[in-house]
């Protein structure tokens, strides 16, 4: 995952839990929750109070409780900044997209990206720090949870949001869903879909350049933490590169999984 080295086992475990739960929560906003349910559902996540949705369907309560349990585990064992980052950004960003969907509103590309880059990806990058031991300081979490996202975190968020959109657009267009970056670009600039894809691919290329630049220049952030961020980008590339959604269509990953579990490269 973000950190493959043996000593970072804890970070991988937390990251795997988080990816699974965020996927469930995201789908709850995208496809299962009604507008009337999602407001208190968001408040329950932000306030860590499951009682706010006592009357909700069992599936929503189970998903919310599992997410809150993981938040508490992370905050108890590591850093309270993670809880704040998640509560105040992820659920609220998902709620904004759900409201756009219900209103059939296509935001401008700039507006879409402003909301899109603050949802799951900074938190996933932060979660990858959890297994770094003494390197995972309060200062490191404060750096990544700053309201003004660090350049490298902003870059990975842009990269991940756009790769996700381009890879999953075909699948998500089959159901009622918030407009993707493609529709937002077409709407804002009045261009064709083909031209929109070119523009978005250019933004992806620029995001990679920013990630590389931030990794190469001197800074106070430990290299192992920056490696986590870069590996997060690599993971997104594997899952959504070449306009494919390997996250949803997991059979497309069978060769990669076999290469790791069945025929691994031995490192002496």
Secondary structure, DSSP 8 states (H G I E B T S, - for coil): ----SGGGHHHHHHHHHHHHHHHHHHHIIIII--HHHHHHHHHHHHHT-GGGGTTS-HHHHHHHHHHHHHHHHHHHHT-HHHHHHIIIIIHHHHHHHHHHHHHT----HHHHHHHHTTSSHHHHHHHGGGGSGGG--HHHHHHHT-SS--HHHHHHHHHHHHHHHHHHHHHHTTS-----HHHHHHHHH---HHHHHHHHHHHHHHHHHHHHHHHHS--SS-HHHHHHHHHHHHHHHHHHGGG--TTTSGGGGHHHHHHHHTS-----
